[in-house]
């Protein structure tokens, strides 16, 4: 409960700091850079190093790929049926198929499952969401705008991403024990992720452009926050028979609201930017309720 209160307060603080213009407009860019280059790599080096690799890792990493595939099929079909603009469909595939498994996901995992759940969250985020964003996400953005990107551009984006480099290093160092001072330093730096991430998210919150987007928003968030997690739950638990905390956290991550970076990618490719931003803003606020419900429902998995 203390962790959840901290996240809510940091989120509200971000909203208020933007509302009253107490910090520069580029504050989220600065905070996000710190998170990408310091906080997230530190957490990755610390908690992935302690990860016990098992059969669940394929299910953990595969969730985001399944989610994006479901999103592409669902919104392509619905878009054709309702005759929505092509660029809006592209925005829906991106924001409906990519969850905020890092900036919001890791703090929420820490709040609901404790520090021990972070290693699973990092695997889901780095081998799942990040790789999907850097490959299928960029591919879809290109297809729905000017054309698909090159393989070289996608590989460069993946291999130069600091948390991904940290993930590779952490996996290679699993057989070796960290000295105590290194673990302490990594934990102190990694602990900055939750408050800074929620402060950044709150600072970027925008609620404009609601008029005329009600149906699209309901369909988009209904899929991302309810339908997609339900379908993945059915696949993982009754069909595949997967159980345990790692599976709980993986499914919890599937219920995260739309990824902020997905909206940025949509904006960069002119895929209905106002609507993409609205998906992130409304999804974030609603998810504080829906995530609590999913956590409660999955306690027995």
DRENDREN-310988 format. One line per 4 residues: number of its first residue (from 1); their letters; for each residue x, y, z of C-alpha. Coordinates in Angstrom, 1 decimal. Layout:
NUM	A	X Y Z  ...
//
This chain:
1	XXXX	0.0 0.0 0.0  2.9 2.4 0.8  4.3 1.9 -2.7  1.0 2.5 -4.3
5	XXXX	0.5 5.7 -2.4  3.9 6.8 -3.5  3.1 6.2 -7.1  -0.2 8.1 -6.9
9	XXXX	1.4 11.0 -5.2  4.2 11.2 -7.8  1.7 11.0 -10.6  -0.4 13.8 -9.0
13	XXXX	2.7 15.9 -8.4  3.6 15.6 -12.1  0.1 16.7 -13.1  0.2 19.7 -10.8
17	XXXX	3.8 20.7 -11.7  2.7 20.9 -15.4  -0.6 22.6 -14.5  1.1 25.4 -12.6
21	XXXX	4.2 25.6 -14.9  6.6 25.0 -12.0  9.0 22.9 -14.2  10.3 23.4 -17.8
25	XXXX	8.2 21.9 -20.7  11.0 19.6 -21.6  11.0 18.0 -18.1  9.7 14.6 -19.3
29	XXXX	12.5 14.3 -21.8  15.1 14.9 -19.1  13.4 12.5 -16.7  12.9 9.8 -19.4
33	XXXX	16.6 10.1 -20.4  17.7 9.5 -16.8  15.4 6.5 -16.5  16.6 5.0 -19.8
37	XXXX	20.3 5.6 -19.1  20.5 5.1 -15.3  17.4 3.8 -13.4  16.2 1.0 -15.8
41	XXXX	19.7 -0.4 -16.6  20.5 -0.4 -12.8  17.3 -2.4 -12.0  18.1 -4.7 -14.9
45	XXXX	21.6 -5.4 -13.8  20.4 -6.1 -10.2  17.3 -8.1 -10.6  17.8 -10.0 -13.8
49	XXXX	21.2 -11.2 -12.4  19.1 -12.9 -9.6  16.7 -14.4 -12.0  16.4 -18.2 -12.0
53	XXXX	15.9 -19.1 -15.7  13.2 -21.6 -16.3  10.5 -22.8 -18.8  8.3 -19.7 -18.1
57	XXXX	10.7 -17.3 -19.7  9.2 -18.1 -23.2  5.7 -17.3 -21.9  7.0 -14.1 -20.2
61	XXXX	8.7 -12.8 -23.3  6.1 -14.1 -25.7  3.2 -12.2 -24.1  3.9 -8.9 -25.8
65	XXXX	4.3 -10.5 -29.2  0.9 -12.2 -28.8  -0.6 -9.0 -27.6  0.6 -7.0 -30.6
69	XXXX	-0.6 -9.8 -33.0  -4.0 -9.7 -31.4  -4.1 -5.9 -31.7  -3.1 -5.9 -35.4
73	XXXX	-5.8 -8.5 -36.3  -8.5 -6.9 -34.1  -8.1 -3.3 -35.1  -7.6 -4.1 -38.8
77	XXXX	-10.9 -5.9 -38.8  -12.8 -3.3 -36.7  -11.3 -0.5 -38.8  -12.5 -2.0 -42.0
81	XXXX	-15.9 -2.7 -40.5  -16.5 0.8 -39.2  -14.6 2.5 -42.0  -12.2 4.3 -39.8
85	XXXX	-9.3 6.3 -41.4  -6.2 4.3 -42.2  -4.0 6.4 -39.9  -6.4 6.0 -37.0
89	XXXX	-6.2 2.3 -37.4  -2.5 2.5 -37.3  -2.6 4.5 -34.1  -5.0 1.9 -32.6
93	XXXX	-2.7 -1.0 -33.5  0.3 0.7 -31.8  -1.4 2.0 -28.7  -3.7 -1.0 -28.3
97	XXXX	-0.9 -3.5 -28.9  1.9 -2.0 -26.8  1.5 -1.8 -23.1  3.3 0.5 -20.7
101	XXXX	5.3 -2.4 -19.2  8.3 -0.2 -18.1  7.5 3.3 -16.9  4.2 2.2 -15.3
105	XXXX	4.5 -1.6 -15.3  7.6 -1.9 -13.2  6.5 0.6 -10.5  3.1 -1.2 -10.3
109	XXXX	4.7 -4.6 -10.1  6.8 -3.3 -7.2  3.7 -2.0 -5.5  1.6 -5.1 -5.9
113	XXXX	4.2 -7.9 -6.0  7.3 -6.5 -4.3  10.9 -6.2 -5.4  11.0 -9.9 -6.2
117	XXXX	8.6 -9.5 -9.1  10.8 -6.9 -10.9  13.0 -9.5 -12.7  9.9 -11.0 -14.4
121	XXXX	8.7 -7.5 -15.3  12.0 -6.6 -16.9  12.1 -9.8 -19.0  8.5 -9.1 -20.2
125	XXXX	9.5 -5.5 -21.0  12.9 -6.0 -22.6  12.4 -9.3 -24.5  8.8 -8.5 -25.1
129	XXXX	7.5 -5.0 -25.3  10.7 -3.3 -26.3  11.6 -5.7 -29.0  8.1 -5.6 -30.4
133	XXXX	8.2 -1.8 -30.4  11.6 -1.8 -32.1  10.5 -4.3 -34.8  6.8 -4.8 -35.4
137	XXXX	5.9 -1.4 -34.0  8.2 0.5 -36.3  7.1 -1.8 -39.2  3.4 -1.0 -38.6
141	XXXX	4.1 2.7 -38.2  5.9 2.7 -41.5  3.2 0.6 -43.3  0.4 2.9 -42.2
145	XXXX	2.4 6.1 -43.1  5.0 6.3 -45.7  6.5 2.7 -46.0  8.3 0.0 -43.9
149	XXXX	11.8 0.8 -42.4  15.0 -1.0 -43.1  16.2 -4.0 -41.2  19.4 -2.2 -40.4
153	XXXX	17.5 0.7 -38.8  15.6 -1.7 -36.5  18.7 -3.6 -35.5  20.5 -0.4 -34.6
157	XXXX	17.6 0.7 -32.5  17.6 -2.5 -30.5  21.4 -3.0 -30.0  22.0 0.5 -28.9
161	XXXX	19.2 0.7 -26.3  20.9 1.0 -22.9  18.4 -1.2 -20.9  18.8 -3.9 -23.6
165	XXXX	22.6 -3.8 -23.3  22.2 -4.0 -19.5  19.9 -7.1 -20.0  22.5 -8.9 -22.0
169	XXXX	25.2 -8.1 -19.5  23.0 -9.2 -16.6  22.3 -12.5 -18.2  26.0 -13.1 -18.9
173	XXXX	26.9 -12.3 -15.3  24.3 -14.7 -13.7  27.0 -17.3 -12.8  29.1 -14.6 -11.0
177	XXXX	28.3 -13.1 -7.6  28.0 -9.4 -7.3  30.1 -7.7 -4.5  27.8 -6.3 -1.8
181	XXXX	28.7 -2.6 -2.6  27.7 -3.1 -6.2  24.3 -4.5 -5.3  23.7 -1.6 -2.9
185	XXXX	24.6 1.0 -5.5  22.5 -0.6 -8.2  19.5 -0.7 -5.9  19.8 2.9 -4.8
189	XXXX	20.0 4.0 -8.5  17.2 1.7 -9.5  14.9 2.9 -6.8  14.6 6.2 -8.6
193	XXXX	12.7 4.6 -11.4  9.2 4.5 -9.8  8.9 8.1 -8.6  10.5 9.6 -11.6
197	XXXX	8.5 7.5 -14.1  5.2 8.4 -12.5  6.2 12.1 -12.2  7.0 12.1 -15.9
201	XXXX	3.8 10.3 -16.9  1.7 12.8 -14.8  3.5 15.7 -16.3  2.6 14.5 -19.8
205	XXXX	-1.0 13.9 -19.1  -3.4 15.6 -21.6  -7.2 15.2 -21.8  -8.1 17.2 -24.8
209	XXXX	-9.6 15.9 -28.1  -12.3 13.9 -26.3  -15.0 15.2 -28.6  -15.7 12.9 -31.6
213	XXXX	-13.4 10.2 -30.3  -15.7 8.5 -27.8  -16.4 5.3 -29.8  -12.8 4.8 -30.9
217	XXXX	-11.5 5.4 -27.4  -14.0 2.9 -25.9  -13.1 0.2 -28.5  -9.3 0.9 -28.1
221	XXXX	-9.2 0.9 -24.3  -11.8 -1.8 -24.0  -9.4 -4.0 -26.0  -6.2 -3.0 -24.3
225	XXXX	-7.4 -3.0 -20.7  -10.1 -5.7 -20.7  -10.4 -8.0 -23.8  -6.7 -8.6 -24.6
229	XXXX	-5.7 -9.5 -21.0  -8.7 -11.8 -20.8  -7.8 -13.6 -24.0  -4.2 -14.0 -22.8
233	XXXX	-5.4 -15.2 -19.4  -7.5 -17.9 -21.1  -4.6 -18.9 -23.3  -2.0 -19.0 -20.5
237	XXXX	-4.0 -20.5 -17.7  -6.8 -22.9 -18.8  -5.3 -23.8 -22.2  -1.5 -24.0 -21.4
241	XXXX	-1.9 -24.7 -17.7  0.6 -22.0 -16.7  0.7 -21.0 -13.0  2.9 -19.2 -10.5
245	XXXX	3.9 -15.6 -9.7  5.9 -15.2 -12.9  2.7 -15.9 -14.9  0.6 -13.7 -12.7
249	XXXX	3.0 -10.8 -13.3  3.2 -11.5 -17.0  -0.6 -11.3 -17.3  -0.6 -8.3 -15.0
253	XXXX	1.8 -6.6 -17.5  -0.6 -7.5 -20.4  -3.2 -5.3 -18.7  -1.1 -2.2 -18.6
257	XXXX	-2.4 0.9 -20.4  -1.0 2.0 -23.8  2.7 2.7 -23.9  3.8 6.3 -24.0
261	XXXX	6.5 5.5 -26.6  3.8 3.9 -28.8  2.0 7.3 -28.9  5.2 9.0 -29.6
265	XXXX	5.9 6.6 -32.5  2.4 7.2 -33.9  2.9 11.0 -33.6  6.3 10.8 -35.4
269	XXXX	4.5 9.0 -38.3  1.5 11.3 -38.3  -0.9 8.5 -37.3  -3.7 10.5 -35.7
273	XXXX	-1.5 12.1 -33.0  -4.3 13.7 -30.9  -6.1 10.4 -30.6  -2.9 8.4 -29.9
277	XXXX	-2.1 10.8 -27.0  -5.7 10.6 -25.8  -5.4 6.7 -25.6  -2.4 7.1 -23.4
281	XXXX	-3.9 9.7 -21.1  -7.3 8.1 -20.6  -5.8 4.6 -20.4  -3.4 5.6 -17.7
285	XXXX	-6.1 7.0 -15.4  -8.6 4.1 -15.9  -5.8 1.5 -15.4  -5.4 2.4 -11.7
289	XXXX	-8.8 0.8 -11.3  -8.5 -2.0 -13.9  -5.1 -3.1 -12.7  -6.3 -3.5 -9.2
293	XXXX	-9.1 -5.7 -10.4  -6.8 -7.8 -12.5  -4.4 -8.2 -9.6  -7.2 -9.4 -7.4
297	XXXX	-8.6 -11.8 -10.0  -5.2 -13.4 -10.6  -4.1 -14.0 -7.0  -5.0 -17.7 -7.3
301	X	-3.2 -18.4 -10.6
//
